[in-house]
Amino acid sequence: MAIIITEECINCGACEPECPNNAIYEAGVEWAISDGTTVTGPYALLGGQTVDAQHKNGPISDEVYYIVPDKCTECTGFHEEPQCAAVCPVDCCVPDPDHVESEAVLLDRKERLHL
């Protein structure tokens, strides 16, 4: 399951540098699959849509930091626990009930993001 940042976020930014997939963005910032990864060319998103890895997508939130579900692996294959949640001073990085995924899916995503 991916992690989400709730509206309790105080925009401190502690989570952003901890993400090994560069899946965390400041409010209002556009994102791309290629940001902080080695992916180039076409990339299949969770919904089945294929995008160019360099394509800039609109921000998921204009209010608080946000996590891109297509890039979140819950730190599987990197750390024992999601690092964003470990460093968050207000505990607003929580499991996303809309993106429940198995460890195998998360590990596959990790491999696809870090060729």
C-alpha positions in Angstrom: 0.0 0.0 0.0 1.3 3.5 -0.8 1.7 6.1 1.8 -0.3 9.4 1.8 0.3 12.7 3.6 -2.8 13.9 5.4 -4.0 17.5 5.7 -2.4 17.6 9.2 0.9 18.1 7.3 2.8 21.2 8.6 4.9 21.5 5.4 8.1 21.1 7.3 9.7 19.1 4.4 11.4 16.5 6.7 10.0 13.6 4.6 11.0 14.7 1.1 14.8 14.0 1.3 14.1 10.6 3.0 12.3 9.1 0.1 14.5 6.7 -2.0 12.1 7.0 -4.9 11.8 10.7 -5.0 8.0 10.2 -4.6 7.4 13.1 -2.3 6.8 16.6 -3.6 6.2 20.0 -2.2 2.6 21.3 -2.5 2.0 22.7 -6.0 5.1 21.2 -7.6 4.7 19.2 -10.8 6.1 15.6 -10.8 7.6 13.1 -13.3 8.4 9.4 -13.0 12.0 10.3 -14.0 12.5 12.6 -11.1 15.2 11.0 -8.9 15.0 7.6 -10.8 16.8 6.0 -13.7 13.6 5.6 -15.7 13.5 6.8 -19.3 11.0 6.3 -22.1 7.5 4.9 -21.6 6.3 3.9 -18.1 3.0 2.2 -17.1 1.2 4.0 -14.3 -1.1 2.2 -11.8 -4.2 2.8 -13.7 -2.8 1.2 -16.9 -2.0 4.5 -18.6 1.5 4.7 -20.2 3.3 8.0 -20.0 6.8 9.2 -21.0 8.9 9.1 -17.8 10.0 12.8 -18.3 6.4 14.0 -18.7 5.5 16.6 -16.1 2.3 15.8 -14.3 0.2 18.3 -12.4 0.6 18.4 -8.6 -1.6 16.0 -6.5 -1.9 18.7 -3.8 -1.7 22.4 -3.8 -1.9 22.6 0.0 0.6 20.2 1.6 3.4 17.9 0.6 2.2 14.9 -1.3 3.3 11.4 -2.3 2.9 10.1 -5.9 1.4 6.6 -5.5 3.0 5.5 -8.8 6.4 6.0 -7.3 5.8 5.0 -3.6 7.2 1.6 -2.6 6.7 2.2 1.2 10.6 2.0 1.2 10.3 -1.8 0.5 13.6 -3.1 -0.6 15.4 -0.1 0.9 14.4 0.2 4.6 12.4 -1.8 7.2 9.7 0.9 7.4 8.6 3.9 5.3 11.1 6.6 6.1 8.6 9.5 5.5 6.5 8.2 8.4 9.6 7.6 10.6 10.7 11.2 10.4 7.4 13.0 10.3 7.0 15.1 13.4 3.2 15.2 13.3 2.5 11.6 12.1 0.7 12.6 8.9 2.4 10.0 6.7 0.0 7.1 6.8 -1.0 4.1 4.7 -3.2 5.0 1.8 -6.3 2.7 1.8 -6.9 3.5 -1.9 -3.6 1.9 -2.9 -3.3 -1.4 -1.1 -0.5 -3.4 -2.7 1.4 -6.6 -1.9 5.1 -6.7 -1.1 5.7 -8.3 -4.5 4.1 -5.4 -6.3 6.1 -2.8 -4.3 9.3 -4.7 -5.0 8.5 -4.8 -8.7 7.9 -1.1 -8.7 11.2 -0.5 -7.0 12.9 -2.5 -9.7 11.1 -0.6 -12.5 12.0 2.8 -10.9 15.7 1.9 -10.4 16.9 0.1 -13.5 
